[in-house]
Amino acid sequence: MRRLCQLAFRGRQLRCGLARRFTSTEASTSDETTTPPSLRPDLNFEFLLDEKNKEAIRENILQRKGVGDIDKVHEKWSVIQKMMNSGEKAADINEQQYAQLWNELYDEAILIPNMTQDGVPRGGEENAKKISEWGEKREDDCLTAEKLVQSWRSLLHPTDASGQRSYVLLGALAGLEKALLDYAHERVCALGFRPITVPDIVSGEVTQACGVMQRSDHPIQYTLAGDETHTKLSGTAEMGIAAFLRGRTFQEEQLPIRLVSLSRCFRTEISKSASEAKLYRVHEFSKVEMFVVSTPEQSEAELDYLVEVQKGTFQALGVHCRQLEMPSEELGASACRKYDIEAWMPGRKLYGEVSSASNCTDFQARRLGIKYKTADGTTKYAHTCNGTALASTRTLISILETFQNDKKGLGELPEPLRKRIKQRGAPLRFQSAKSLV
């Protein structure tokens, strides 16, 4: 009985938002040996268990592909609450079963997605709202990027490496990819973002906290084999940054904190059409990722700032793009609002997503224990935002297809790339790469 009372007390702590969590009192990036313990996240149960919010949460789940069940959350809580209020152990339940009820409550609650912000379009991808567009749209007959570079022998697809979506960039294409990534990273750093290098292998706890939820039978992330099945290959540097920030408490005057990372990204992608084959949808690519920790009052403006950084990057690259506000079914679990930038790919005759930016409010912060302390000493959960500055392969496709000339080469490239690959006004000429054998 004493143990049951202890469990009940923990439940009351949970309901009041007082669950113990690891925090560090400073946001220093100096050597730290303390690792945050694995504890249940401090989910917003005051909101989730309020009957007045139940219908709005249920509707929000339906608008976001139906992942999560708020009714099951309330059912689990109802059983626990009856036992807590009575103070007596039911005849047909033991201490272990009672603890399991708490586990089941958390297992259901953690699946509930973030609330969609007012004004966000509802429904599927077809309901995305165009916000703006820029750049000249090339609509003449163009080769796809892969066809264009066939004679350059700079793009290979060695299927013995990792299957049909393997690729190797040689010579000029490798140089062009590096120029794109260097440009994006240098530009974001020049805007005051702090560079950070993070692991590409992270725990499943972190990826789930970031909002990666299994929605179908097809695996959505790569898992290490053997005894490391809890460890995942990161789909974006957002996850490595989130792991680094886990359990940290900042001072309010330090916020917003803006970070940028260049990393390799791993995706279990499936092509939906022939136009998405080859370089368009691959299992791994490089990406420059931005991440922001802010106060709740700052996060909306920080999302807008990330989008402005993205727009400036692609405007300077001279490709035609459009900015879309994505509808509720495209937000994933963590975002309350999300914007995509799609670049025109004239060889494929389609727009392809090259960048996105999301405001995750306190969804990730609650699951990761990222907090800040106000001037009066109050500790609150931070908000997080993230955005792609540039993803390598799709941006490479757009550049190749946009700037190709009738001699199967490239015309004059935009200045940020020209100065990095030493193109001095004349069309870029490629020579066949020599065999590596």
C-alpha positions in Angstrom: 0.0 0.0 0.0 2.8 2.4 0.8 4.3 1.8 -2.6 0.9 2.5 -4.3 0.6 5.7 -2.3 4.0 6.8 -3.6 2.9 6.0 -7.2 -0.3 8.0 -6.6 1.7 11.0 -5.3 3.8 10.9 -8.5 0.6 11.0 -10.4 -0.5 14.1 -8.6 2.9 15.7 -9.3 2.4 14.8 -13.0 -1.1 16.5 -13.1 0.3 19.7 -11.5 3.2 19.8 -14.0 5.7 19.2 -11.2 7.4 16.0 -12.5 11.1 15.9 -11.7 13.4 16.4 -14.7 17.1 16.9 -15.2 18.1 20.5 -15.8 21.4 22.3 -16.0 21.4 25.8 -14.6 23.6 27.2 -17.3 23.6 27.0 -21.1 27.3 26.7 -21.4 28.8 24.6 -24.1 31.9 23.8 -22.1 32.8 20.3 -21.1 29.9 18.6 -19.4 29.9 15.1 -18.2 26.4 14.9 -16.8 24.0 13.1 -19.1 20.2 13.6 -18.7 18.6 10.5 -17.2 15.9 8.8 -19.1 12.7 10.0 -17.5 9.1 10.4 -18.7 8.6 13.6 -20.5 6.6 16.3 -18.7 3.6 16.3 -21.2 1.0 19.0 -20.8 -1.5 16.8 -19.0 -3.4 19.8 -17.6 -4.4 20.5 -21.2 -4.8 17.0 -22.4 -7.0 15.8 -19.5 -9.2 18.9 -19.4 -12.6 17.7 -20.6 -13.2 21.1 -22.2 -10.3 20.5 -24.6 -11.2 17.0 -25.5 -13.3 17.7 -28.7 -10.7 20.2 -30.0 -7.9 17.7 -29.5 -10.0 15.0 -31.2 -10.7 17.2 -34.2 -7.0 18.2 -34.4 -6.0 14.6 -34.5 -8.4 13.9 -37.4 -6.9 16.9 -39.3 -3.4 15.5 -38.9 -3.7 12.0 -40.4 -5.4 10.6 -37.3 -2.4 9.5 -35.3 -3.2 9.5 -31.6 -6.3 8.8 -29.6 -7.4 11.3 -26.9 -10.2 9.1 -25.8 -7.8 6.3 -24.8 -5.8 8.9 -22.9 -8.9 9.9 -20.9 -9.8 6.2 -20.3 -6.4 5.4 -18.9 -6.5 8.5 -16.7 -10.0 7.7 -15.4 -8.9 4.3 -14.1 -5.8 5.8 -12.4 -7.8 8.7 -10.9 -10.3 6.4 -9.3 -7.6 4.5 -7.6 -5.8 7.7 -6.5 -8.9 9.2 -5.1 -9.9 6.0 -3.2 -6.5 5.5 -1.8 -7.1 1.8 -1.9 -5.7 -0.9 -4.2 -8.3 -2.7 -6.3 -8.7 -6.4 -5.4 -7.9 -7.4 -9.0 -4.8 -5.3 -9.5 -1.3 -5.4 -8.1 1.5 -2.8 -7.8 3.1 -3.8 -11.0 -0.2 -3.6 -12.9 -0.8 -0.2 -11.4 2.6 1.0 -12.6 1.8 -0.4 -16.0 -1.4 1.8 -16.1 0.9 4.8 -15.9 3.1 3.5 -18.7 0.1 3.0 -20.9 -1.2 6.5 -20.1 2.2 7.9 -21.3 2.3 5.6 -24.3 -1.0 7.0 -25.5 -0.4 10.6 -24.5 2.9 10.9 -26.3 1.2 10.1 -29.6 -1.0 13.2 -29.4 0.2 15.7 -32.0 0.8 19.4 -31.4 -2.2 21.6 -31.8 -2.5 23.2 -35.2 -2.2 27.0 -35.2 -5.2 29.1 -36.1 -5.2 30.1 -39.8 -3.2 27.0 -41.0 -5.0 25.4 -44.0 -6.7 22.1 -43.1 -6.5 18.9 -45.1 -3.9 17.3 -47.4 -1.1 18.6 -49.6 -3.5 19.8 -52.3 -4.7 22.5 -49.8 -1.3 24.1 -49.4 -1.5 27.9 -49.7 0.9 29.8 -52.0 2.4 32.7 -50.1 4.9 34.1 -52.6 7.1 33.2 -55.6 10.3 34.6 -57.1 12.8 34.1 -59.9 12.3 33.5 -63.6 10.5 30.3 -64.4 12.2 28.4 -67.3 9.6 26.5 -69.3 11.5 25.5 -72.5 12.5 21.9 -73.2 15.3 21.0 -70.7 17.0 17.8 -69.8 16.7 16.3 -66.4 19.8 16.8 -64.2 20.7 13.1 -64.6 20.4 13.2 -68.4 22.4 16.4 -68.6 25.4 15.1 -66.7 25.5 11.6 -68.4 28.4 12.6 -70.7 30.3 14.3 -67.8 30.7 10.9 -66.0 30.4 12.8 -62.8 27.3 11.0 -61.5 27.4 7.3 -60.8 24.9 5.0 -59.2 26.8 2.1 -57.7 24.0 -0.2 -56.6 26.4 -2.4 -54.7 26.9 0.4 -52.2 23.4 0.7 -50.7 20.9 -0.2 -53.4 18.9 1.7 -56.1 19.2 5.1 -54.4 23.0 5.1 -54.1 24.9 7.8 -55.9 28.4 9.1 -56.3 29.3 12.6 -57.3 32.7 13.0 -59.0 34.8 16.0 -60.0 32.7 18.9 -61.1 29.4 17.7 -59.5 31.1 17.1 -56.2 32.6 20.6 -56.4 29.2 22.1 -57.2 27.6 20.3 -54.3 30.3 21.5 -51.9 29.9 25.1 -53.2 26.2 25.0 -52.5 26.6 23.7 -49.0 29.5 26.1 -48.2 27.5 29.0 -49.5 24.4 28.2 -47.4 26.4 27.4 -44.2 28.6 30.5 -44.5 25.6 32.8 -45.2 23.7 31.5 -42.2 26.7 31.8 -39.9 27.2 35.4 -41.2 23.6 36.1 -40.0 24.6 35.3 -36.4 23.7 31.6 -36.2 26.2 29.6 -34.1 27.8 26.7 -36.0 27.5 23.3 -34.3 28.5 19.8 -35.4 26.4 17.0 -33.9 26.2 13.2 -34.1 24.3 11.5 -37.0 23.5 8.6 -34.7 20.9 9.4 -32.0 18.7 7.5 -29.6 15.1 6.6 -30.5 14.0 8.6 -27.5 15.3 11.7 -29.1 13.8 11.1 -32.5 10.4 10.4 -30.9 10.7 13.5 -28.9 11.4 15.5 -32.1 8.1 14.1 -33.5 9.1 11.1 -35.6 6.1 8.8 -35.4 5.7 5.5 -37.2 2.5 5.9 -39.3 2.7 2.9 -41.6 4.2 -0.5 -42.1 7.2 1.0 -44.0 10.0 2.0 -41.5 10.5 5.8 -41.4 14.0 5.7 -40.0 17.0 3.5 -40.1 17.7 1.4 -36.9 21.0 0.0 -35.9 21.1 -3.8 -35.6 22.1 -6.2 -32.8 21.9 -4.7 -29.3 21.5 -1.1 -30.7 17.9 -1.3 -31.9 17.1 1.8 -29.7 19.6 3.8 -31.8 18.7 5.5 -35.1 20.4 7.2 -38.0 19.4 10.8 -37.9 17.1 12.1 -40.7 18.2 15.7 -40.0 20.7 17.6 -37.8 17.6 18.8 -35.9 17.8 15.5 -34.0 21.4 15.8 -33.1 20.9 19.4 -32.0 17.9 18.4 -29.9 19.9 15.7 -28.2 22.6 18.3 -27.4 20.0 20.7 -25.9 18.2 18.0 -23.9 17.9 18.8 -20.3 19.3 22.3 -20.5 17.9 25.4 -18.8 18.7 28.8 -20.3 18.4 32.3 -18.9 15.6 34.3 -20.6 18.0 37.0 -21.8 20.0 34.4 -23.7 17.0 33.7 -26.0 16.6 33.3 -28.9 19.5 30.9 -29.4 20.2 30.2 -33.1 22.3 27.3 -34.2 23.3 25.9 -37.6 24.7 22.5 -38.5 25.9 20.8 -41.7 25.3 17.1 -41.5 24.5 13.9 -43.4 20.8 12.9 -43.4 19.4 9.4 -43.7 15.9 8.7 -45.0 14.0 5.5 -45.9 12.5 7.2 -49.0 10.2 5.6 -51.5 9.8 7.1 -55.0 6.2 7.9 -56.0 6.9 8.4 -59.7 9.7 8.2 -62.3 10.4 11.9 -61.9 11.3 11.2 -58.2 13.9 8.6 -59.1 17.7 9.0 -59.1 18.9 12.1 -57.3 15.5 13.4 -56.3 14.6 10.9 -53.6 17.6 9.3 -52.1 18.5 7.5 -48.9 21.2 9.9 -47.8 22.2 13.5 -48.6 23.8 16.5 -47.0 21.9 19.4 -45.4 22.4 22.7 -43.7 19.9 22.9 -40.8 18.9 25.8 -38.6 17.6 25.4 -35.1 16.2 28.0 -32.7 15.4 27.9 -29.0 13.1 30.8 -28.0 10.5 32.0 -25.5 6.9 31.4 -26.4 6.5 35.1 -27.3 9.4 34.9 -29.7 8.7 31.7 -31.6 6.3 33.0 -34.2 8.7 35.8 -35.2 11.6 33.3 -35.2 9.7 31.1 -37.7 9.2 34.1 -39.9 12.9 34.9 -39.7 13.9 31.4 -40.7 11.7 31.7 -43.7 13.3 35.0 -44.7 16.8 33.4 -44.4 15.6 30.6 -46.6 14.1 32.9 -49.2 17.3 35.0 -49.3 19.4 32.0 -49.9 17.4 30.7 -52.9 16.8 34.2 -54.3 20.6 34.5 -54.5 20.9 31.2 -56.3 18.7 32.4 -59.1 16.2 29.5 -59.3 12.5 30.0 -59.6 10.8 29.1 -56.2 7.5 29.3 -54.5 6.8 29.5 -50.8 3.9 27.5 -49.5 2.1 27.3 -46.1 1.5 23.7 -45.5 -1.8 22.2 -44.5 -2.5 20.3 -41.3 -1.9 16.8 -42.7 1.7 17.9 -43.7 2.8 19.1 -40.3 4.0 15.9 -38.8 3.5 15.5 -35.1 5.6 18.3 -33.7 4.8 21.5 -35.8 2.0 23.9 -35.2 2.8 25.7 -38.4 5.1 24.9 -41.3 6.3 26.6 -44.5 7.9 24.8 -47.5 10.0 26.3 -50.3 9.7 24.4 -53.6 12.2 25.0 -56.4 11.2 24.7 -60.1 13.0 21.8 -61.8 12.5 22.6 -65.6 13.9 19.2 -66.8 11.3 17.4 -64.7 8.6 20.0 -65.1 7.7 20.0 -61.5 8.3 21.8 -58.2 10.4 20.0 -55.6 10.6 20.7 -51.9 14.1 22.0 -51.2 13.5 23.7 -47.8 11.0 23.7 -44.9 10.6 25.6 -41.6 8.5 24.7 -38.6 7.4 26.2 -35.3 7.2 23.3 -32.8 6.1 25.5 -29.9 6.8 23.5 -26.6 6.2 20.0 -28.2 9.9 19.1 -28.4 10.9 21.2 -25.4 8.5 19.3 -23.0 9.7 15.9 -24.3 13.4 16.9 -24.1 13.4 19.1 -21.0 14.5 22.3 -22.7 13.6 25.2 -20.4 14.4 28.8 -19.6 14.4 30.9 -16.4 12.7 34.3 -16.3 14.0 37.3 -14.6 11.9 36.6 -11.5 13.3 33.0 -11.3 10.3 31.2 -12.8 11.2 28.2 -14.9 9.2 27.7 -18.1 9.4 25.4 -21.2 11.1 27.0 -24.2 9.8 26.9 -27.8 11.8 25.4 -30.7 11.8 26.2 -34.4 13.8 24.5 -37.1 14.4 25.1 -40.8 16.4 23.8 -43.7 18.9 26.3 -45.1 19.7 24.0 -48.0 19.5 20.3 -48.9 22.1 19.2 -51.4 20.6 16.8 -54.0 17.4 18.6 -54.8 19.0 22.0 -54.9 21.7 20.5 -57.2 18.9 19.2 -59.5 17.3 22.7 -59.7 20.6 24.4 -60.4 21.6 21.9 -63.1 18.2 22.0 -64.8 17.8 25.8 -64.6 21.3 26.8 -65.8 21.9 24.2 -68.5 22.7 25.4 -72.0 22.2 23.8 -75.4 25.7 22.3 -75.3 24.9 20.0 -72.4 26.9 22.3 -70.1 26.0 25.1 -67.7 25.7 28.8 -68.5 26.9 31.5 -66.2 26.0 30.5 -62.6 24.9 32.9 -59.9 27.7 34.8 -58.1 27.6 32.9 -54.8 28.5 29.7 -56.7 30.7 31.3 -59.4 33.2 32.6 -56.9 33.4 29.2 -55.1 34.0 27.1 -58.2 36.1 29.8 -59.9 33.8 30.3 -62.8 34.7 33.7 -64.2 31.8 34.7 -66.5 32.3 32.1 -69.3 30.0 29.1 -69.4 31.2 26.3 -67.2 32.7 23.5 -69.3 32.9 19.9 -68.0 35.4 17.3 -69.2 34.8 13.6 -68.8 36.1 12.3 -65.5 38.9 9.8 -65.7 38.2 6.3 -64.6 39.1 5.5 -61.0 40.2 2.0 -61.9 
